[in-house]
Amino acid sequence: QVQLVESGGGSVQPGGSLRLGCVASGSIFSLNVMGWYRQAPGKQRELVASIMSGGSTNYADSVKDRFTISRDNAKNTVSLQMDSLKPEDTAVYYCNLHIATFRKDYWGQGTQVTVSS
């Protein structure tokens, strides 16, 4: 079984920064994709950023040049540095682990990010 435990999140003013972290434990295979999704009230969950085990990254257009995703394969962690935050970034952020070999997706419990003045 795989568990994802998130940390970080909170409230910040526009233009501020926050950092999210996620630790994965359990039967984690070396070839996987880790990422962050978010879901705002009344909207569908959307991909924010993802990073492959080899380091390749992918970002939503709305967060490019503001957010940075990184991972530590030895520690099975993924982080999301969020800078220049905007009110539209307000959402619940979920950590995701995708194991393509088994077509499995695992999710964290979600952490609230609120950007407001």
C-alpha positions as CSV (number, residue, x, y, z in Angstrom):
1,Q,0.0,0.0,0.0
2,V,1.2,3.5,-0.8
3,Q,0.6,6.5,1.4
4,L,1.2,10.2,0.6
5,V,1.5,12.7,3.4
6,E,1.5,16.4,2.6
7,S,2.8,19.3,4.5
8,G,2.8,23.1,4.0
9,G,-0.1,25.2,2.7
10,G,-1.8,27.9,4.5
11,S,-2.8,31.5,3.9
12,V,-0.7,34.2,2.2
13,Q,-1.2,37.6,0.7
14,P,-1.0,38.1,-3.1
15,G,2.6,38.1,-4.3
16,G,3.6,35.9,-1.4
17,S,5.2,32.4,-1.4
18,L,4.4,29.0,0.0
19,R,6.1,25.7,-0.2
20,L,4.3,22.3,-0.3
21,G,5.9,19.0,0.6
22,C,4.8,15.4,0.1
23,V,6.4,12.2,1.4
24,A,5.5,8.9,-0.2
25,S,5.8,5.5,1.6
26,G,5.0,1.9,0.8
27,S,5.5,0.0,-2.4
28,I,6.9,2.7,-4.5
29,F,8.4,1.7,-7.8
30,S,11.4,3.6,-9.1
31,L,9.7,4.5,-12.4
32,N,6.9,6.9,-11.5
33,V,5.6,10.4,-11.9
34,M,4.9,12.6,-8.9
35,G,2.9,15.7,-9.1
36,W,0.6,18.3,-7.6
37,Y,-3.0,18.9,-8.6
38,R,-5.4,21.4,-7.2
39,Q,-9.2,21.8,-6.9
40,A,-10.9,25.1,-6.4
41,P,-14.5,25.3,-5.2
42,G,-16.9,24.4,-8.0
43,K,-14.1,23.5,-10.4
44,Q,-12.6,20.3,-11.6
45,R,-9.3,19.0,-10.2
46,E,-6.5,20.2,-12.5
47,L,-2.8,19.4,-12.9
48,V,-0.5,22.0,-11.5
49,A,2.9,20.4,-12.1
50,S,4.5,17.0,-12.4
51,I,8.0,15.6,-12.4
52,M,9.1,12.2,-13.7
53,S,11.6,10.0,-11.8
54,G,14.2,11.1,-14.3
55,G,13.6,14.8,-13.6
56,S,11.5,15.9,-16.6
57,T,8.9,18.5,-15.5
58,N,5.6,19.6,-16.8
59,Y,3.7,22.7,-15.7
60,A,0.2,24.2,-16.2
61,D,0.4,27.4,-18.3
62,S,-1.1,29.3,-15.4
63,V,1.8,28.6,-13.0
64,K,4.8,28.6,-15.4
65,D,7.6,30.8,-14.2
66,R,5.9,31.1,-10.8
67,F,5.9,27.5,-9.4
68,T,8.8,25.1,-9.2
69,I,8.5,21.4,-8.7
70,S,11.3,19.2,-7.4
71,R,11.8,15.7,-6.1
72,D,14.3,13.7,-4.1
73,N,14.2,10.1,-5.3
74,A,16.2,8.8,-2.4
75,K,13.7,10.2,0.1
76,N,10.6,9.7,-2.0
77,T,9.6,13.3,-1.6
78,V,8.2,15.9,-4.0
79,S,8.0,19.6,-3.3
80,L,6.2,22.6,-4.9
81,Q,7.7,26.0,-4.4
82,M,5.0,28.6,-5.2
83,D,6.0,32.2,-5.7
84,S,4.1,35.3,-6.8
85,L,0.9,33.7,-5.6
86,K,-2.4,35.1,-7.0
87,P,-5.9,34.8,-5.6
88,E,-6.8,32.4,-8.4
89,D,-4.2,30.0,-7.0
90,T,-6.6,29.4,-4.0
91,A,-7.5,25.8,-3.9
92,V,-7.0,22.5,-2.2
93,Y,-3.7,21.0,-3.4
94,Y,-3.2,17.3,-3.7
95,C,0.0,15.3,-4.0
96,N,-0.2,12.6,-6.6
97,L,1.9,9.5,-7.4
98,H,1.4,7.8,-10.7
99,I,2.9,4.4,-11.4
100,A,2.4,3.8,-15.1
101,T,3.4,0.1,-15.0
102,F,0.4,-0.7,-12.9
103,R,-1.8,2.1,-14.1
104,K,-2.2,3.2,-10.5
105,D,-2.7,6.6,-9.0
106,Y,-2.3,7.5,-5.4
107,W,-3.4,10.7,-3.7
108,G,-2.6,12.7,-0.6
109,Q,-5.3,14.0,1.7
110,G,-5.1,17.5,0.3
111,T,-3.8,20.8,1.8
112,Q,-5.5,24.2,1.6
113,V,-3.8,27.1,0.0
114,T,-5.5,30.5,0.3
115,V,-4.3,33.6,-1.3
116,S,-6.1,36.7,-0.1
117,S,-5.5,40.2,1.0
